[in-house]
C-alpha cells in the first residue's frame, strides 16, 4: 500500500493553485477533505505520495504559496 501525505492550506484557492502547479510538474496529487484529526480550518487539502513531499515543498516555496503544514498520513 502506498504511503501518502497531505498539504494543509488556508483557503480553497491555495489548494487549487497547488494542485495545478504540482500537476504541471508531473507530481500526482488529489484534493480531499481535511482529515479531522489534523485540522478543522479549510475544508480541503492536497494529498500526494509521501515520496513526492520534498519536491512538492520546493514547488510551493518557489511559487510563494502559504500553507499551514505538510503531514504524513
DAVENLIN-V648200 format. One record per helix or strand of 3 or more residues. SS is the DSSP state (hx for helix, st for strand). FROM is the first residue (numbers start at 1). TO is the last residue. If there is no record, write none. Layout:
((SS & FROM & TO) (SS & FROM & TO))
This chain:
((st & 4 & 8) (hx & 12 & 24) (st & 29 & 33) (st & 44 & 49) (hx & 50 & 63) (st & 69 & 72))
